[in-house]
């Protein structure tokens, strides 16, 4: 199997992520923040382009400023396998969320190149530019351009400094031409740190992702009566904060009682008027509900809304709940999951499947082609944090699984 003995490749993938974690590949002092179309982004692309070329790839940038390295296959007319993830980061980020999947793609191609091997299809490693949406208010902008699901209206964007996307060093008129033509893509493979604790709890280095969870997000506003904290007796209060607190506990209870992959989160809370001696008259908070099954997610969301209405009525409060967005579940391709399970077994680990609660470029790419994802254990499940950590030995196992997956895909492609 190509790459089976190339355990140094996984270590090098981690080392390259570490190299990109500091200046000039970061836009902030003392930490990592690499935003789309910034000097740090350009510097990271330049370094990555060099590594892609060393691995035997030809390199180009598409109209959305994604970096793409291509390793030609034996059949020039065959659709290509895309291997990718994102190069951008959140503010004060960890070093592996996104870039690790790209580096593993480069290492998988490098192993083929060293062996003088060509697959029956080309392999393209793609570094998406804007998965996180940490500069412009639109996540997965560049993968949506590639998948052909981005509308022209979605390009009317400005960052926090008021800089328009069209003024950020991009040709806005040709942006949508980054879309891949139908029939040119065989499949999309993304390796990513888990960003959760499941693999660590199982004592496993890697796992096959069955799909990306369906997500509903709401904005809730609880309205009571602001009043003096010292003169309003407890029985006469219409305290929006205590009502909201009871609602948050109800949200937690509903998710826990489901005893499944369902999760529900209140991630942001704002109490108004926000004075120490004033009973809060209004509280605003977000509700995020996710599950690998849309029906389960929807049932939980409805139960949450009913519970919140009951609490508001019992406390004499007004409640407004507005749906912010609805992301459908994105299942991975069953045939590709079978290939990944077999590749994981060949890499010496029992196959294990899990759902991704976080969104990834793979959920966008599913509109273009069949998708597969491989999760890699991260310490304590921590991500979006400088403490984000992966064990290079785990990444070695991931690389063996990825190269095995490519080999098996090549066999099935030849037999088709």
Secondary structure as UniProt FT lines:
FT   TURN            2..5
FT   HELIX           8..19
FT   TURN            20..21
FT   TURN            23..24
FT   TURN            29..30
FT   TURN            36..37
FT   HELIX           39..54
FT   TURN            55..56
FT   STRAND          58..61
FT   TURN            63..64
FT   STRAND          67..71
FT   TURN            76..77
FT   STRAND          80..86
FT   TURN            91..92
FT   TURN            97..98
FT   HELIX           99..114
FT   TURN            115..116
FT   STRAND          123..128
FT   TURN            139..140
FT   HELIX           141..147
FT   HELIX           152..155
FT   STRAND          158..159
FT   TURN            160..161
FT   HELIX           165..167
FT   HELIX           172..178
FT   TURN            182..183
FT   STRAND          185..193
FT   HELIX           198..202
FT   STRAND          206..212
FT   STRAND          214..223
FT   STRAND          227..228
FT   TURN            229..231
FT   HELIX           234..236
FT   HELIX           240..258
FT   STRAND          263..265
FT   STRAND          269..272
FT   TURN            276..277
FT   STRAND          278..279
FT   STRAND          282..291
FT   HELIX           294..315
FT   STRAND          318..327
FT   STRAND          330..331
FT   HELIX           334..346
FT   TURN            347..348
FT   STRAND          353..356
FT   HELIX           361..365
FT   TURN            366..368
FT   STRAND          370..376
FT   HELIX           379..381
FT   TURN            386..387
FT   HELIX           392..415
//
